[in-house]
Amino acid sequence: MASEGAPGVDRPVLYRWGAWCARHAWKVVVAWVIVLVGAGLLLPRFTDSLTGSSLKVEGSDSARVEALLTEQFDTPVTEDALVVFDSSTLRADSGAYRQAVTETLGALQRQDGVVEVENPYTAENPALYSSDRRTVAAPIGLGGDERDRQDTVPVLQDTLDDLTADAPVRAYLTGPSALNAAVVEQQDKDIAQAESIGLPIALVVLLLAFGTVLAAGLPLVLGVVALLTTFGVLGALSGLVGFDVFVQAVVTMLGLALGIDYCLFAVTRQREELAARNGDVPASVGATMATAGKAVLFSGCTVVISVAGLMVVRAPVFRTMALGVMIAVAVMLVVAVTLLPAVLGLLGTRINRFAVPGLKRALERTDTSRSMWARWTGVVMRRPVLIGGLTSVVLVLAIVPVSQLKLGFDVGASAVSDAPAGKGYELVDDKFVPGAATPLQIVVHTPEGRLGDRELDALERFSERLRNHPEVSDVVSLSDVLRDQGGTADAATLRAAVAADSDGALERLVSPDTRTTAMLVMSRSAADSEESVSLVHWIRQTAVPETIGAAPGLSAYVGGLSGQTVDISEEVERSTPLVLLVVLGLSFVLLLLAFRSVLLPLSAIVMNLLSVGAAFGLLTLVFQEGIGGSLFDVSSTGFIQAYLPLLTFVILFGLSMDYEVFLISRMKEEWGRTQDNSRAVIEGVAHTAKVITAAAAIMVVIFAAFMLTKVSEVKQMGFALAVAVLLDATLVRVVLVPALMRLLGHYNWWMPAWLDRSLPRLELTEGTPGDSPAAASDGAAEGREPASAAEARHMRGPADEVSAGPKA
């Protein structure tokens, strides 16, 4: 082996870069201080720009409704909301109640963002009064886009609070934007709570793993740095891209977990290199970057590739989520290869200072061949069929409930039940028709000509068909207005009504060119209920074809929250096979290049699918079926949040690949030296199991902390991620992987020679601490063939069929 200081040695780029960062540590640190200052200034832009969960699907029925309402109608109203008045002492018939409602609505009418207000006392609509006459609903129209409305509703609620604070009648603003704004506020509180719980426990795990305060605190600090920087980058992009509030929760979960994990792997390797190199700091940092740093970069790329699969889904919620996660991982990798080696260079041998009493054993170098993990792996490999078979049965049984998984959408009212928007929503649900707060929106449109007698006749029959459905409580339709005004719903009455509409009463129902008409349909059930979803299916598949379809060229589109729920569920179903193909295909190619094996990538994919499938099965049991829900403070909704399974799958698949890369890369290094499969597996597990277990424990703690939140999708994702990582790091990595690799033997490392020659080389082995990363190149420069390559060549034999891995 060439010495570290040997002249002419062409060391790997990452080695040279790591050593440079260690020697110029203060320059790197100062640069990062500037970056953090900029990120801090941009952070408020990100948090202030967050919107509620969007279920828009490009090209869907609900998206067409939104587009037609914007393009065809002159009305500035973009959302129908409700102000719900409630009193425990007064009835709506009293003068005091009426005065309070009238004055409040008058003040609300003057607020920015409020386009129109309907006074229930002048509307003469009995549906606006509860049966006990103590609650009154006042419809209002809001203007602006989604971001504008979400900024407006807190101001409007403050106005309502000021006007009714000491009055016997209280007022609550509710509707999609009001609920979204409340969910954003609640999630901010939940994330802060989760961080306050997860980070201290993560520190305890790191102390147990490292035994010293400095070594344990470093991954935690750098994880927070990566997270803050990510939010700064997202803040810079917020002017171009609208981010869902769920992005904040997902990026926080993954940012902390992955940032800590990547630094954990590197710090572990750095301590080994320092001990092996007698305290040579630049050389140890360089070797750390050339080995563990390379594995971290590769692992991060697998996560990015997995999440990139979401870009094929035609829904902004998936694409912005993917963008946020990809940026977060990219930032973490930049931190891992710049700031981390600089800090390691500054700390040097001091990284082992401030040992925790009672944990000094964590500082000792132990013989991994005699460790607990080596003994356990030996047991598994002696009984691979029995132990691996039982483990597989457990995982398959956990996967079975996935067959019953149902998708839906929870508007989040239960999570914000203490907020005014949640209280108003519950009052509507209890005392009125639940669907009144979030009605179905239907647009009937003819691309040519105007709405004539034939089209209006079809519209009338369609309205009547809807009104007769048992799930529909009320229908607001142009045909009803025309009958009230002229006695018939025909083209002549429509033209006369439009000409006489000086007060704009029809502008919400018919476009100026009379080619498009809008309808509102009130469901008797909540917008996120199974009944409302079934109603959407019935309208689209039965009512529209049988009535609107009778008029050639006439089309009807169903939107609103229930329509969006159906559309997002169908889009998830449509795009899932494509996402799976992209993620699995790219992951296979990447692992094929890294491991120079055909079977290892296939087995890795199968293992990952097992852990992810088991997590989904348990998620279905707890959150959909309610089994064991009391243990996790979960109330079953009867479905899983529509966009959660696909999003969680790609994230979990990327996380699982992390552990696979760290584990197999160490096994591959031992195989290259010894050509002994059993030894390679045992040594690989023995060297990596402790750090993988610590990393998994940190992830589980951070993800589980988000189960304490109130927002449904955050709670569900926290559960799925925590369970999947727990299963992956225990049953899969230290049981199934060694069992399967024992059964496959040397075929684990098989690859056709023609394929091995045609693929580009990507060396991904960590090497032995103390070895020069340039040792292989030294041998090549002197004309020597490394022993492992020579042995591999003999192993291939005349048939040249077996490739034992890349040449050293």
C-alpha positions in Angstrom: 0.0 0.0 0.0 1.3 3.5 -0.8 1.8 5.8 2.0 -0.5 8.8 2.5 2.2 11.2 1.6 3.5 9.3 -1.4 4.2 11.6 -4.3 2.3 11.1 -7.5 -0.6 9.3 -5.9 -3.8 10.1 -7.7 -6.3 10.0 -4.8 -10.1 10.1 -5.4 -11.7 13.5 -5.8 -13.7 13.2 -2.6 -10.5 12.3 -0.6 -8.8 15.5 -1.9 -11.9 17.6 -1.3 -12.4 16.3 2.2 -8.8 17.0 3.1 -9.0 20.5 1.6 -12.1 21.3 3.7 -10.3 20.1 6.8 -7.3 22.3 6.0 -9.4 25.3 5.1 -12.1 24.7 7.7 -12.7 28.3 8.7 -13.2 29.5 5.1 -15.9 26.8 4.7 -17.5 27.7 8.0 -17.6 31.4 7.2 -19.3 30.6 3.9 -21.9 28.6 5.6 -22.6 31.3 8.1 -23.4 33.6 5.2 -25.6 30.9 3.7 -27.5 30.5 7.0 -28.0 34.3 7.4 -29.5 34.3 3.9 -31.7 31.3 4.7 -32.9 32.9 7.9 -34.0 36.0 5.9 -35.8 33.8 3.3 -37.4 31.5 5.9 -40.5 33.7 6.6 -41.2 33.9 2.8 -41.6 30.1 2.9 -43.8 29.8 6.0 -46.0 32.8 4.9 -46.6 31.3 1.5 -47.8 27.9 2.6 -51.3 27.0 1.4 -53.8 24.3 2.5 -53.8 20.9 0.9 -54.6 21.2 -2.8 -56.3 18.3 -4.5 -56.2 19.8 -8.0 -55.5 17.3 -10.8 -54.5 18.6 -14.2 -57.1 17.8 -16.8 -59.7 16.5 -14.4 -63.4 17.3 -14.1 -62.8 19.5 -11.0 -59.9 21.3 -12.7 -62.2 22.1 -15.7 -64.8 23.5 -13.3 -62.3 25.8 -11.8 -61.0 26.9 -15.2 -64.5 27.5 -16.6 -65.6 29.5 -13.6 -62.6 31.7 -13.9 -62.6 32.1 -17.7 -66.4 32.3 -18.5 -67.8 34.3 -15.6 -67.4 38.0 -14.7 -68.1 37.5 -11.0 -65.0 38.1 -8.8 -66.2 35.5 -6.3 -63.8 32.6 -6.3 -65.0 30.8 -3.1 -68.3 30.4 -1.3 -67.9 30.5 2.5 -70.2 30.7 5.5 -70.4 32.9 8.5 -72.1 30.8 11.2 -73.9 32.8 14.0 -74.6 30.9 17.2 -76.1 31.8 20.6 -76.9 29.8 23.7 -79.4 32.4 25.0 -81.1 34.1 22.1 -83.2 32.8 19.3 -82.9 34.0 15.7 -86.4 35.5 15.9 -85.4 38.0 18.5 -84.5 41.6 17.6 -81.2 41.5 19.4 -80.1 38.4 17.4 -81.2 40.1 14.1 -79.4 43.3 14.9 -76.2 41.5 15.8 -76.2 39.6 12.5 -77.0 42.6 10.4 -74.4 44.8 12.0 -71.7 42.1 11.8 -72.4 41.3 8.1 -72.4 45.1 7.3 -68.9 45.4 8.8 -67.8 42.3 7.0 -69.0 43.6 3.7 -66.5 46.5 4.0 -63.5 44.2 4.4 -61.0 43.6 1.6 -61.4 40.2 0.0 -65.2 40.0 0.7 -67.1 40.3 -2.6 -70.7 39.6 -1.5 -72.6 38.9 1.6 -76.1 37.4 1.9 -78.1 38.5 4.9 -80.3 35.5 6.0 -83.0 37.9 7.2 -83.5 39.4 3.8 -82.8 36.2 1.8 -86.0 34.5 3.2 -84.3 31.1 2.9 -85.4 28.8 5.7 -82.5 26.5 5.1 -80.2 29.2 6.6 -81.8 28.7 10.1 -81.2 25.7 12.4 -84.2 23.8 13.7 -83.7 25.2 17.2 -83.5 28.7 15.8 -80.3 29.4 17.8 -77.9 29.1 14.8 -78.0 31.1 11.6 -75.8 30.7 8.5 -74.9 33.6 6.2 -73.3 32.8 2.8 -70.5 35.1 1.7 -68.4 35.3 -1.4 -64.6 35.6 -1.2 -62.4 36.9 -4.0 -58.7 36.4 -5.0 -56.7 33.3 -5.5 -56.1 30.5 -3.0 -53.2 32.4 -1.3 -55.1 35.6 -1.1 -58.1 34.0 0.4 -56.0 32.2 3.0 -54.5 35.5 4.0 -57.9 37.1 4.1 -59.8 34.7 6.3 -57.8 35.3 9.6 -58.4 39.0 9.2 -62.1 38.4 8.7 -62.3 36.2 11.7 -60.5 38.8 13.8 -63.2 41.3 12.7 -65.9 38.8 13.7 -64.3 38.3 17.1 -64.0 42.0 17.8 -67.7 42.6 16.9 -69.1 39.7 18.9 -66.6 39.3 21.7 -69.0 40.5 24.4 -72.2 39.9 22.5 -74.6 37.0 23.2 -74.2 35.9 19.6 -70.8 34.5 18.4 -69.7 34.4 14.8 -67.4 31.9 13.1 -66.1 32.0 9.5 -65.8 28.5 7.9 -65.2 27.1 4.5 -62.3 25.6 2.5 -59.9 28.6 2.9 -60.8 29.1 6.6 -60.2 25.5 7.3 -56.9 25.5 5.4 -55.7 28.6 7.3 -56.5 26.9 10.6 -54.8 23.7 9.6 -51.6 25.7 8.6 -51.6 27.4 12.0 -52.2 24.1 13.8 -49.5 22.3 11.9 -47.0 25.0 12.8 -47.7 24.3 16.5 -47.6 20.5 15.9 -44.2 20.7 14.2 -42.7 22.8 17.0 -44.1 20.2 19.5 -42.8 17.3 17.5 -39.3 18.8 17.3 -39.3 19.6 21.0 -39.9 15.9 21.7 -38.0 14.2 18.9 -34.7 16.2 19.0 -33.9 15.6 22.8 -34.6 11.8 22.4 -32.5 11.8 19.2 -29.6 13.3 21.2 -29.9 10.6 23.8 -29.7 7.9 21.1 -26.6 9.7 19.7 -25.0 9.8 23.1 -25.5 6.1 23.5 -24.0 5.4 20.1 -21.0 7.7 20.4 -20.4 8.1 24.2 -19.2 11.7 23.9 -21.1 15.0 23.8 -19.2 16.5 20.8 -19.6 13.4 18.6 -23.3 13.1 19.5 -24.2 16.7 19.1 -22.5 17.2 15.8 -25.0 15.3 13.6 -27.9 17.0 15.5 -26.5 20.5 14.9 -25.7 19.8 11.2 -29.2 18.3 10.7 -30.8 21.5 12.0 -28.5 23.5 9.7 -29.6 21.4 6.7 -33.2 21.9 7.6 -33.0 25.7 8.0 -31.0 26.0 4.7 -33.7 23.9 3.0 -36.5 26.2 4.2 -34.4 29.2 3.0 -34.1 27.7 -0.5 -37.8 26.9 -0.6 -38.5 30.5 0.5 -36.5 31.7 -2.5 -38.6 29.5 -4.7 -42.0 30.4 -3.1 -42.5 33.3 -5.5 -42.4 30.8 -8.4 -44.0 27.7 -6.9 -46.8 27.4 -4.4 -46.0 24.9 -1.6 -48.6 22.9 0.3 -48.5 23.1 4.1 -47.8 19.4 4.1 -44.5 20.1 2.4 -43.3 21.8 5.6 -44.1 18.7 7.7 -42.6 16.2 5.3 -39.4 18.3 4.8 -39.1 18.7 8.6 -39.4 15.0 9.2 -37.0 14.0 6.5 -34.7 16.9 6.9 -34.0 16.1 10.5 -33.9 12.4 10.1 -31.7 12.2 7.0 -29.5 15.1 8.0 -28.7 13.4 11.3 -28.3 10.0 9.7 -25.9 11.1 7.0 -23.8 12.9 9.5 -24.0 9.9 11.9 -22.5 7.6 9.3 -19.7 10.1 8.4 -18.8 10.8 12.1 -18.7 7.1 12.8 -16.3 6.6 10.0 -14.2 9.6 11.0 -13.6 8.2 14.4 -12.4 4.9 13.0 -10.1 6.7 10.5 -8.6 8.9 13.3 -7.8 5.9 15.4 -6.3 4.0 12.4 -4.2 7.0 11.2 -2.8 8.1 14.6 -4.6 11.4 14.6 -3.8 12.6 11.1 -6.8 14.9 10.8 -6.7 15.9 7.1 -6.0 12.4 5.9 -8.7 10.9 8.1 -11.3 13.5 6.9 -10.2 12.8 3.3 -10.6 9.1 3.8 -14.0 9.6 5.5 -15.3 11.6 2.5 -13.8 9.1 0.0 -15.6 6.2 1.7 -18.6 7.0 3.9 -19.0 10.3 2.1 -19.3 8.5 -1.2 -21.9 6.1 0.3 -23.8 9.1 1.6 -23.9 10.8 -1.8 -25.0 7.6 -3.5 -27.7 7.0 -0.8 -29.0 10.6 -1.2 -29.2 10.0 -5.0 -31.4 7.0 -4.5 -33.8 9.0 -2.3 -33.9 11.8 -5.0 -34.5 9.3 -7.7 -37.3 7.6 -5.8 -39.0 10.9 -5.0 -38.6 12.1 -8.6 -41.0 9.4 -9.6 -43.8 11.6 -8.2 -43.2 14.1 -11.1 -45.3 11.8 -13.4 -48.4 12.4 -11.2 -50.6 15.1 -12.7 -51.3 16.8 -9.4 -49.4 19.9 -8.0 -49.5 18.5 -4.5 -47.3 15.6 -5.5 -45.0 17.6 -7.7 -44.4 20.4 -5.1 -43.9 17.7 -2.5 -41.4 15.9 -4.6 -39.6 19.2 -5.3 -39.5 20.1 -1.6 -38.1 16.7 -0.6 -35.5 16.6 -3.5 -34.3 20.1 -2.5 -34.1 19.0 1.1 -32.0 15.9 0.3 -29.7 17.9 -2.1 -29.1 20.5 0.7 -28.3 17.7 3.2 -25.8 16.2 0.7 -24.1 19.6 0.3 -23.9 20.0 4.1 -22.4 16.5 4.3 -19.6 17.1 1.9 -18.8 20.7 2.8 -19.6 21.8 6.3 -19.3 18.4 7.8 -15.6 17.8 6.7 -14.8 21.3 7.7 -16.2 20.9 11.2 -14.5 17.5 11.5 -11.2 19.2 10.6 -11.7 21.9 13.2 -12.6 19.3 15.9 -9.8 16.9 15.0 -9.1 14.5 17.8 -11.3 16.6 20.1 -14.3 14.9 18.7 -13.9 12.3 21.4 -13.9 14.8 24.2 -16.5 15.2 27.0 -17.2 11.5 27.4 -20.4 10.6 29.1 -19.9 8.7 32.3 -20.8 5.1 31.9 -20.6 5.2 28.1 -16.8 4.9 27.7 -17.3 1.5 26.0 -18.7 3.4 23.0 -15.2 4.9 22.5 -13.4 1.6 22.5 -12.5 -0.2 19.2 -13.9 -3.7 19.4 -13.3 -6.8 17.4 -16.4 -6.8 15.1 -15.9 -10.5 14.3 -16.8 -11.3 18.0 -19.5 -8.7 18.4 -23.2 -9.4 19.2 -24.1 -8.6 15.6 -21.6 -11.1 14.2 -22.9 -13.8 16.5 -26.5 -13.1 15.6 -25.7 -13.1 11.9 -24.0 -16.4 12.3 -27.2 -17.8 13.9 -29.3 -16.6 11.0 -27.0 -18.0 8.4 -27.0 -21.4 10.1 -30.8 -21.5 9.9 -31.6 -19.3 6.9 -34.7 -21.2 5.8 -36.3 -21.4 9.3 -35.5 -17.9 10.5 -35.9 -16.2 7.1 -39.1 -18.1 6.5 -40.8 -17.1 9.8 -39.8 -13.5 9.3 -41.2 -13.5 5.8 -44.5 -14.9 7.1 -44.7 -12.1 9.7 -44.2 -9.4 7.0 -46.6 -11.0 4.5 -49.3 -11.2 7.2 -48.7 -7.5 7.9 -49.1 -6.7 4.2 -52.5 -8.5 3.8 -54.7 -5.6 5.0 -53.4 -3.4 2.1 -55.9 -5.2 -0.1 -58.7 -3.4 1.9 -57.1 0.1 1.6 -59.5 2.9 0.7 -58.5 6.4 -0.3 -60.4 9.5 0.8 -59.7 13.1 2.0 -60.2 14.5 5.5 -60.7 18.3 5.4 -59.0 18.5 8.8 -61.9 19.9 10.7 -61.3 17.6 13.7 -57.7 18.8 13.9 -58.9 22.4 14.3 -62.0 21.8 16.3 -60.9 24.5 18.8 -60.3 27.1 16.1 -63.3 29.3 14.9 -63.2 27.6 11.4 -63.5 24.2 13.1 -66.3 25.3 15.4 -68.2 26.8 12.5 -67.8 23.6 10.5 -69.0 21.5 13.4 -72.1 23.8 13.8 -72.9 23.3 10.2 -72.4 19.6 10.5 -74.6 19.4 13.6 -77.4 21.9 12.9 -77.6 22.2 9.1 -76.9 20.0 6.1 -73.2 19.0 6.5 -72.4 19.6 2.8 -73.6 23.2 2.9 -70.1 24.4 4.0 -68.5 22.8 1.0 -71.1 22.2 -1.8 -70.5 20.5 -5.1 -69.8 22.8 -8.0 -71.2 21.8 -11.4 -70.6 23.6 -14.6 -72.6 22.9 -17.7 -71.0 24.2 -20.9 -71.6 24.3 -24.7 -68.6 25.2 -26.8 -70.6 26.6 -29.7 -73.6 28.9 -29.8 -75.6 29.6 -26.7 -77.8 27.8 -24.3 -80.9 27.2 -26.3 -84.2 25.5 -25.7 -82.7 22.0 -26.1 -79.8 22.7 -23.7 -82.0 24.4 -21.1 -84.4 21.5 -21.3 -81.5 19.1 -20.6 -80.4 21.3 -17.8 -83.8 21.3 -16.2 -84.1 17.5 -16.4 -80.6 17.3 -14.9 -81.5 19.6 -12.0 -84.6 17.6 -11.3 -82.7 14.3 -11.4 -80.2 15.7 -8.9 -82.9 17.1 -6.6 -84.6 13.7 -6.4 -81.4 11.9 -5.3 -81.7 10.9 -1.6 -78.3 12.3 -0.8 -79.0 15.8 -2.2 -80.6 18.3 0.1 -80.7 21.3 -2.3 -79.8 22.4 -5.8 -79.2 26.0 -6.9 -79.8 26.0 -10.7 -80.4 28.5 -13.5 -83.5 26.6 -14.6 -85.1 27.1 -11.2 -84.4 30.9 -11.4 -85.8 31.1 -14.9 -89.0 29.3 -13.9 -89.4 31.7 -10.9 -89.0 34.8 -13.1 -90.7 33.8 -16.3 -92.6 30.6 -15.7 -90.6 28.6 -18.2 -86.9 27.7 -18.5 -86.4 28.4 -22.2 -84.0 30.5 -24.3 -86.4 33.4 -24.6 -86.8 33.6 -20.8 -83.0 33.4 -20.4 -82.4 36.3 -22.8 -85.0 38.4 -21.0 -83.6 37.6 -17.6 -80.1 38.5 -18.6 -81.2 41.8 -20.2 -83.1 42.7 -17.0 -80.4 41.6 -14.6 -79.3 45.1 -13.6 -78.3 44.1 -10.0 -76.1 41.1 -11.1 -78.3 38.4 -9.5 -77.6 36.0 -12.4 -73.8 36.6 -12.8 -73.0 33.7 -10.5 -75.3 31.3 -12.5 -74.7 32.1 -16.2 -71.8 33.5 -18.2 -72.2 36.8 -20.1 -72.2 34.9 -23.5 -74.8 32.5 -22.0 -72.8 29.5 -23.1 -72.0 28.3 -19.6 -74.0 27.9 -16.4 -73.0 27.0 -12.9 -74.8 25.0 -10.3 -74.4 24.3 -6.6 -75.4 21.0 -5.1 -75.7 20.5 -1.3 -75.0 17.0 -0.1 -76.6 15.7 3.1 -73.2 14.4 4.2 -69.9 16.1 4.7 -67.7 16.7 1.7 -65.1 14.2 2.8 -67.6 11.4 3.5 -68.1 8.2 1.5 -71.7 9.2 0.8 -70.6 12.5 -0.9 -67.9 10.7 -2.9 -70.5 8.1 -4.1 -72.8 11.0 -5.1 -70.0 12.4 -7.3 -69.6 9.0 -9.0 -73.4 8.8 -9.6 -73.6 12.3 -11.1 -70.7 11.7 -13.5 -71.6 8.1 -14.5 -75.4 8.2 -14.5 -77.1 11.6 -14.1 -74.9 13.4 -16.7 -75.0 10.8 -19.5 -78.8 10.3 -19.1 -79.7 14.0 -19.1 -77.0 16.3 -20.3 -75.8 13.7 -22.8 -79.1 14.0 -24.6 -78.1 17.4 -25.9 -75.3 17.0 -28.5 -72.3 19.1 -27.6 -73.4 19.9 -24.1 -71.0 18.9 -21.3 -71.2 18.9 -17.5 -68.3 18.8 -15.1 -68.4 18.1 -11.4 -66.1 19.9 -9.0 -65.9 21.1 -5.5 -64.1 19.4 -2.6 -65.9 16.0 -3.1 -65.2 16.1 -6.8 -61.5 16.9 -6.2 -61.4 13.9 -3.7 -62.6 11.6 -6.5 -60.2 13.0 -9.0 -57.1 12.8 -6.8 -58.0 9.2 -5.9 -58.4 8.2 -9.5 -55.2 10.0 -10.5 -53.3 8.1 -7.7 -54.7 4.8 -9.1 -53.8 5.8 -12.6 -50.3 6.9 -11.9 -49.2 4.3 -9.3 -48.1 1.7 -11.9 -46.1 4.3 -13.7 -44.5 5.6 -10.5 -43.6 2.1 -9.5 -42.1 1.4 -12.9 -40.0 4.6 -12.8 -38.8 4.2 -9.2 -38.1 0.5 -9.3 -36.5 0.6 -12.7 -34.1 3.5 -11.9 -33.3 2.0 -8.5 -32.4 -1.3 -10.2 -30.1 0.4 -12.7 -28.4 2.5 -10.0 -27.8 -0.5 -7.7 -26.6 -2.6 -10.7 -23.9 -0.1 -11.3 -23.0 0.2 -7.6 -22.9 -3.5 -6.7 -22.0 -5.1 -10.1 -24.6 -7.8 -9.4 -27.9 -8.8 -11.0 -29.4 -10.5 -7.9 -28.5 -8.0 -5.3 -30.5 -5.1 -6.8 -33.5 -7.5 -7.3 -33.3 -8.8 -3.7 -33.0 -5.2 -2.4 -36.1 -4.1 -4.3 -38.0 -7.1 -2.9 -36.9 -6.4 0.6 -37.9 -2.8 0.4 -41.3 -3.7 -1.0 -41.8 -6.0 2.0 -41.0 -3.4 4.6 -43.1 -0.7 2.8 -46.0 -3.1 2.2 -46.0 -4.2 5.9 -46.0 -0.5 7.0 -49.0 0.2 4.7 -50.8 -2.9 6.0 -50.5 -1.7 9.6 -51.4 1.8 8.6 -54.6 0.4 7.1 -55.4 -1.5 10.3 -54.9 1.4 12.6 -56.1 4.5 10.7 -58.7 3.0 8.4 -60.1 0.1 10.4 -59.4 1.6 13.9 -57.7 -1.5 15.3 -55.4 -0.3 18.1 -56.3 3.3 17.4 -56.7 4.1 21.0 -53.0 3.4 21.6 -52.1 6.1 19.1 -54.9 8.5 19.9 -56.4 7.8 16.4 -60.1 8.1 15.4 -60.7 6.0 12.3 -62.0 7.9 9.3 -62.6 4.7 7.2 -60.0 5.7 4.7 -56.4 6.8 4.2 -55.6 10.3 3.0 -55.8 10.2 -0.8 -52.3 11.3 -1.6 -50.5 9.7 1.3 -49.8 6.1 0.1 -48.0 7.1 -3.1 -46.0 9.9 -1.5 -45.1 7.6 1.5 -44.1 4.8 -0.8 -41.4 6.8 -2.7 -40.0 8.3 0.5 -39.9 4.9 2.2 -38.4 3.2 -0.8 -35.6 5.8 -0.8 -35.0 5.5 2.9 -34.9 1.7 2.7 -32.3 2.0 -0.1 -30.2 4.1 2.3 -29.6 1.2 4.7 -29.2 -1.3 1.8 -26.4 0.8 0.3 -24.5 1.1 3.6 -24.9 -2.6 4.4 -24.2 -4.1 1.0 -21.3 -1.8 0.2 -19.5 -3.1 3.3 -20.3 -6.7 2.4 -19.1 -6.1 -1.1 -15.7 -4.8 0.2 -15.2 -7.9 2.2 -16.2 -10.1 -0.7 -13.7 -8.3 -3.0 -10.9 -9.2 -0.5 -11.9 -12.8 0.4 -14.4 -14.2 -2.1 -16.0 -15.7 1.0 -19.8 -15.0 0.9 -20.5 -16.0 4.4 -17.7 -14.0 5.8 -18.7 -11.0 3.7 -22.2 -11.1 5.0 -21.1 -11.5 8.7 -18.5 -8.8 8.4 -20.9 -6.4 6.6 -23.6 -6.8 9.2 -21.1 -6.6 12.1 -19.5 -3.4 10.8 -22.8 -1.6 10.0 -25.5 -3.0 12.2 -24.7 -0.7 15.2 -24.7 2.5 13.2 -27.7 1.4 11.1 -29.6 0.6 14.3 -28.7 4.0 15.8 -29.7 5.8 12.6 -33.0 3.9 12.5 -33.7 4.6 16.1 -33.3 8.3 15.4 -35.6 8.1 12.4 -38.2 6.2 14.3 -38.1 8.7 17.2 -38.4 11.7 14.9 -41.2 10.2 12.8 -43.0 8.9 15.8 -43.0 12.4 17.4 -45.1 13.6 14.5 -47.8 11.0 15.4 -48.6 13.3 18.3 -49.8 16.0 16.0 -53.5 16.7 15.3 -53.4 16.9 11.5 -54.5 13.6 10.0 -52.1 13.3 7.1 -49.1 14.3 9.3 -50.1 11.7 11.9 -50.6 9.0 9.3 -47.3 9.7 7.5 -45.4 9.8 10.9 -46.9 6.4 11.7 -46.1 4.8 8.3 -42.5 6.1 8.2 -41.8 5.1 11.8 -43.2 1.6 11.4 -41.4 1.0 8.0 -38.0 2.1 9.3 -38.4 0.0 12.4 -39.3 -3.1 10.4 -36.6 -2.4 7.8 -33.8 -2.0 10.4 -34.8 -5.0 12.4 -36.6 -7.8 10.5 -35.2 -6.9 7.0 -31.6 -5.7 7.3 -30.4 -8.0 10.1 -32.6 -11.1 9.4 -33.9 -11.4 5.9 -30.9 -9.9 4.1 -28.3 -12.3 5.7 -30.7 -15.3 5.4 -31.3 -14.7 1.7 -27.6 -13.9 1.0 -26.7 -17.2 2.7 -29.1 -19.1 0.5 -27.9 -17.5 -2.7 -24.2 -17.9 -1.9 -21.7 -16.7 -4.5 -24.6 -16.1 -6.9 -25.2 -12.9 -4.9 -22.3 -11.4 -6.8 -23.0 -12.9 -10.2 -23.3 -10.7 -13.3 -22.8 -11.8 -16.9 -19.3 -10.8 -18.1 -20.6 -9.1 -21.2 -22.8 -6.9 -19.0 -20.0 -6.2 -16.6 -17.8 -5.0 -19.4 -20.4 -2.8 -21.0 -21.5 -0.9 -17.9 -19.6 2.1 -16.5 -17.6 1.6 -13.4 -19.0 3.0 -10.1 -16.9 1.9 -7.1 -18.9 2.0 -3.9 -16.9 0.3 -1.2 -16.0 1.9 2.1 -12.7 0.0 2.5 -10.9 -0.8 5.7 -10.2 2.2 8.1 -6.6 3.2 7.6 -6.3 2.0 4.0 -5.4 4.7 1.5 -8.3 5.3 -0.9 -5.7 5.4 -3.6 -4.3 2.0 -2.9 -6.0 0.4 -5.9 -4.7 3.1 -8.2 -1.2 2.6 -6.8 -1.3 -1.1 -7.8 -2.6 -0.2 -11.2 0.2 2.3 -11.7 2.8 -0.3 -10.9 1.3 -2.9 -13.2 0.1 -5.1 -10.4 -3.4 -6.7 -10.4 -5.1 -6.6 -7.0 -5.6 -9.9 -5.3 -9.3 -9.7 -5.3 -9.5 -9.1 -9.1 -7.1 -12.0 -9.7 -9.2 -14.3 -7.5 -12.3 -13.1 -9.3 -10.7 -13.9 -12.6 -9.9 -17.4 -11.5 -13.5 -17.8 -10.2 -15.0 -16.9 -13.5 -13.4 -19.9 -15.1 -13.2 -20.6 -18.8 -16.9 -19.8 -19.4 -16.3 -16.2 -18.2 -19.8 -16.2 -16.7 -19.3 -14.9 -13.2 -18.2 -11.4 -12.3 -17.2 -11.0 -8.7 -17.6 -7.3 -8.7 -15.5 -4.3 -9.9 -11.8 -4.5 -10.1 -10.1 -2.9 -7.1 
